[in-house]
Structures are given as structure tokens and as C-alpha cells.
Amino acid sequence: MGEFSEPERELLRRYCTNVDRRAFALRGLPEVVRGALFSRYSRTEKSLRRVLLDEFLHEPAAGLDLEMGGADRLVDAERAEDFYQRVLVGYGDDSVAELAGAHVAVERVSNLAAKALEDSRVGISPLEKSTRYVRFDRPDQDGRFAYHRGPELAQAAYEPAMDALFRTYSELVTPLTNRVREAHPREPEESERAWKSATRARALDLLRGLLPAATLTNLGLYGNGRAFEYLLTKLAASELPECRGLAGELHAELAEVIPAFIRRGLDERYGAPAAAYLAEVRRRVAAQAPRAGRQRPEAGPEVRLVEHDAEAERRVVAAALFPHCDLPLAELGGADVDTEAVLRALLDGRANRRHRAPRALEHAHYTFEITANFGAYRDLQRHRMLSQERQLLGTGLGYDVPPDLAVHGMDGRFRDAIERAAEAHRAMETTLGPALAQYAVPLAFRLRWYFRASLREVYHLCELRTTAQGHPDYRHVAQEMFKRVRDVHPRLAAYARFVDMGPGDELERRASERRIDRKLAELGG
Ligand SMILES: Cc1cc2nc3c(=O)[nH]c(=O)nc-3n(C[C@H](O)[C@H](O)[C@H](O)COP(=O)(O)OP(=O)(O)OC[C@H]3O[C@@H](n4cnc5c(N)ncnc54)[C@H](O)[C@@H]3O)c2cc1C
């Protein structure tokens, strides 16, 4: 007889994708059980299936109701919670909180809160409603435009200015879409769906600068307990009451599904003091920060390379050779090697951007300071494999008007609504302070941020974000980033062959929509 009796095999089949092969997946078990099961791996000589049988499925304290059609129901959550805490405590390292995850939807939050929710480097995958495919002028449940209106934003100019932005957006969407369609008529062999979708996306792209940071959006986060714990702590430390409120709400919902894995996020022992510390550090550093204290001329969009490593080539080459030789890294750095030949061996022959640049490229680093509109920032902030911080969103650096709006004669209304929001922002800055005043700032306004990225991430970001279907604003930033790197390290940059430095398509989505059509046709739909 094998490791399991027939009744055991039968039970296991419900929760494991197979009962006799060495690789198998778990299914139909609550997250907490999967996480706790894995945490036992490092403390037992038993197989996982044996642990599942002996310590969970046959253990009343685990609270699994096998009679109710599966272990996907916990019968006694409180008793079970103690049980899982005991299992997890036995492991003893914080990383155990990475062993269970949750899908969380967060709806009707401002773009400022969305950025805060998406600001995790490791362990959380966000997905957010797109400004390119979704109209943002649909009224909220109460019939008003959907933007954040907390009691903290009591300022007479705020709501009229926000309403004006949304009204302008709403009134321009249809005529602008029609103009775009006239300028880009449907081509032979282009489906009605693809053409309508590409032209609408173009109109929404042109108008998104009107949307204020207060615009409500929806997002989904999939992440593990440890990453959520830290996110909760950071939200609780936020300057924005909206984010602090979200910390409590998110915690309550996560506690419904992975309570044992997010305990410390806001607790009295770890989470709350850590949040207080983060807030205190922010206040202390802000008190030390110099301010220009005078009106500067508006800055145009720009990407500056603030810092790079003169030794980058040598470091990349040494790192590339390291796994293949028996010398210490320091000696390799000084070795007499043919740099050109090593780089060719390392990087030549990439057939598309999914042939990822190798890890050796992480030995070259670049710091970029970027001034661009909040719309572009909003998209690029999503790159997690770099260090980034932004300055407060304001109106001092001016705003961008997409040139095509003037072509269609709609730039005047765009500017009027934007200027009105800028006035509201200035009034709020004085009465409510610069952090809260950010809500009033439309996506067209520029802000300053930095990215510190390795060359590997530069390859990834620039190749991905310069594709012809990308939004022109972030395409421009990615192209400029790449130019700066190419200027200082031409040999290292030479293999980023899929950075598209071209002018882009006039109708960015056209080619992508046709590809979607072809794929749909292949799928028979
Ligand atoms: C054309 C286009 C349309 C988009 N539309 C939307 C949209 O509608 N809604 C929206 O929310 N976002 C959208 N995005 C943003 C997109 O979902 C990504 O968040 C963004 O492009 C960052 O890319 P990345 O994750 O590859 O980069 P990075 O975060 O810089 O990561 C670099 C690489 O590291 C790896 N990696 C990083 N984190 C993880 C992880 N947790 N798990 C596994 N691998 C990881 C991946 O290989 C990744 O490519 C869009 C992006 C593009 C280019």
C-alpha cells in the first residue's frame, strides 16, 4: 500500500490536484489553511498531504467542516483563529505572513488614494480602472459627479471647480470622439468594433487631463498578508484622512479572510507604533526641508539624469562573468576582458522585449528627475522594481494641453476649466494646506518625481512604455529616459532594441485593436 489509504486518497483528491505525483496544487481550501499548511513545511518531516490529513482535515480545532461539502467553510472562526495562530507562531519568522493572500476590491476612492494603495514594491499586484477605456463622467449613486468630497475639503471654491472640470469633460467627450472619427475614418478591413474602440480611446486620452486627482476610481489588489500588513501601516500614517480611513476599512475586510496573516498591520504592539513613527519621521524631515519660497518660472516637461555610475560597464561585465568563473567579484572588476565581446555574449539575439535583460544589468544604476503631468506619473508610478518618490501635486509647474485639442478647437474650454481648478487649488493650499489641496489638481498639471532604476528596469520600462500604442505623455518620458542613458552608456544601451523612439501612431490604439480582432477571430468569437 502507498502512503495513503483509499479513504485518505479520496479525501485528498478534493484538495490536491493529484495524490501521487511530486508536484501538486492545493484547491478548495481556505487561504488560512493553505498558508498554515505551508508554514508547517519547514518544521516537519511529513509530506504536505500527510500534514493536511493529520493536522488539519482530521483536527477538530482547525474548524474545517468536511460535512458541508468541503473544507472551504470554516465552522468556528474564532476557535480556528487560535488554532492557526498556534501553527503560525511555531514558525517564528515574519515571512510566514506571505503564505496566504487575498483579492481585495477597493471602490470609489480618489486617484490620490489609489496611488497610495498601489505603492508597494513587493507582494501586491494592483489593477485599476483605465482612463483610456472608461468614461469618468458617469454620475455617482447620488447623481453627482464622482469625486472625493470629504469633510476635510470644506472650501467654497472646491466643488464648483470640480464640477466645472467634469462638466467640460462630459460635454466634450462626444463631439471630440466624432471629430477623431472624422479625422480617422474607418479603414477597409477594420472592424467597426476596433475602429470605435480606438477612436474613443483617443478622445478619452485627450481629455483625461481634465480629471482632478479627486476623481473616484476602482481598483483590485491581489497580495499576500505581509505586503498588506505594511500597506495598512503606511495608509494609517498618511496625511490624508481618506487613506487613514481606508486603512481601517481594508483591515476589517482582510480580517474576514486572512486574519492570522495581517494581525500586525494596525495592532497596538507593532502596526500602530510603526504608523506613528512613519508620520513622525515625515513631519521631522519636512521641517528640515528647504523651500524655494518664491515663484519660479514654470518648468516644462523634462527628464534629467541626475546621477549615473561611471564604472557601470565594468560592473555589469564583472557581474555577467561572475557565475562562470572562480574569481572574487573585486578581482573580476579589474580583470582584462573584452567588454564589447562580453556585452555581445550577454545581450545579443534578443528577439523581442520578453527576452528579458539579464540580472547583470542590475549592477548599473541611474537616478532620473522627471517633470511631467500627473497623468503620465499615474501610469509610470506602477513600475515597482525601482525606487521612487514624488513631490506634492500642485499647480506651480504648469500644465499640458494635448496639441490635438487645439486642432479640434477644444483647447479653450479645456484651459478654462483647468484654470478654474488651479484657482480652487491655490485657495485650498492657503486654507487647508498643500496635502489636501492636491485633490483639486487636474491630471494635466505637472509634478516632479524621481526614479532610481537599474539598467535592467530601464530596459523593461523603456521597451514597454515606448510601444506605439502607449499614451503619448508617458511614451515621451520613457523615450527621454532612454536617451539620457544612451548618452552616457551607449554600449550598455545598445541592446535595448525594442525601445521605440519613433513619433508614435496618430491613433495609438488602432494596431492593438486590430490585433484583438484577429485574436477574437482565432478564438471564434
Ligand atoms: C498598454 C498598457 C495598458 C495598461 N493598462 C492598465 C490598466 O488598464 N489598468 C491598470 O491598472 N494598469 C494598466 N497598465 C499598467 C500595468 O498593469 C503595469 O502595472 C505596469 O505596466 C507596470 O509593469 P510591470 O508590472 O511589468 O513593471 P514593474 O512593476 O516594474 O515590474 C518589472 C517586472 O518585474 C516582475 N514583477 C514585478 N512584480 C511582480 C509580481 N508581484 N509578481 C510577478 N512578477 C512581478 C514582472 O516580470 C515585471 O514585468 C497598463 C500598462 C500598459 C503598458
The ligand as a Gaussian input file, in Angstrom:
#p B3LYP/6-31G(d) Opt

LIG

0 1
 C       -0.512000      49.152000     -22.675000
 C       -0.723000      49.141000     -21.183000
 C       -2.002000      49.182000     -20.657000
 C       -2.207000      49.163000     -19.278000
 N       -3.472000      49.227000     -18.781000
 C       -3.681000      49.203000     -17.455000
 C       -4.994000      49.264000     -16.905000
 O       -5.987000      49.363000     -17.612000
 N       -5.140000      49.214000     -15.569000
 C       -4.053000      49.118000     -14.756000
 O       -4.226000      49.062000     -13.538000
 N       -2.789000      49.053000     -15.219000
 C       -2.580000      49.112000     -16.547000
 N       -1.298000      49.070000     -17.025000
 C       -0.174000      49.007000     -16.071000
 C        0.342000      47.572000     -15.940000
 O       -0.673000      46.751000     -15.397000
 C        1.579000      47.501000     -15.049000
 O        1.230000      47.827000     -13.729000
 C        2.674000      48.441000     -15.447000
 O        2.873000      48.391000     -16.830000
 C        3.971000      48.080000     -14.739000
 O        4.536000      46.992000     -15.417000
 P        5.304000      45.801000     -14.749000
 O        4.475000      45.188000     -13.686000
 O        5.759000      44.918000     -15.861000
 O        6.584000      46.581000     -14.167000
 P        7.374000      46.505000     -12.785000
 O        6.467000      46.698000     -11.634000
 O        8.474000      47.482000     -12.924000
 O        7.945000      45.074000     -12.712000
 C        9.029000      44.661000     -13.546000
 C        8.909000      43.170000     -13.760000
 O        9.085000      42.509000     -12.510000
 C        8.205000      41.391000     -12.427000
 N        7.281000      41.591000     -11.309000
 C        7.175000      42.692000     -10.544000
 N        6.285000      42.495000      -9.568000
 C        5.795000      41.257000      -9.733000
 C        4.827000      40.479000      -9.038000
 N        4.178000      40.932000      -7.962000
 N        4.577000      39.245000      -9.494000
 C        5.224000      38.748000     -10.571000
 N        6.151000      39.437000     -11.276000
 C        6.428000      40.680000     -10.852000
 C        7.475000      41.294000     -13.754000
 O        8.162000      40.454000     -14.613000
 C        7.549000      42.717000     -14.270000
 O        7.432000      42.821000     -15.658000
 C       -1.087000      49.103000     -18.401000
 C        0.212000      49.052000     -18.942000
 C        0.407000      49.077000     -20.307000
 C        1.812000      49.034000     -20.834000

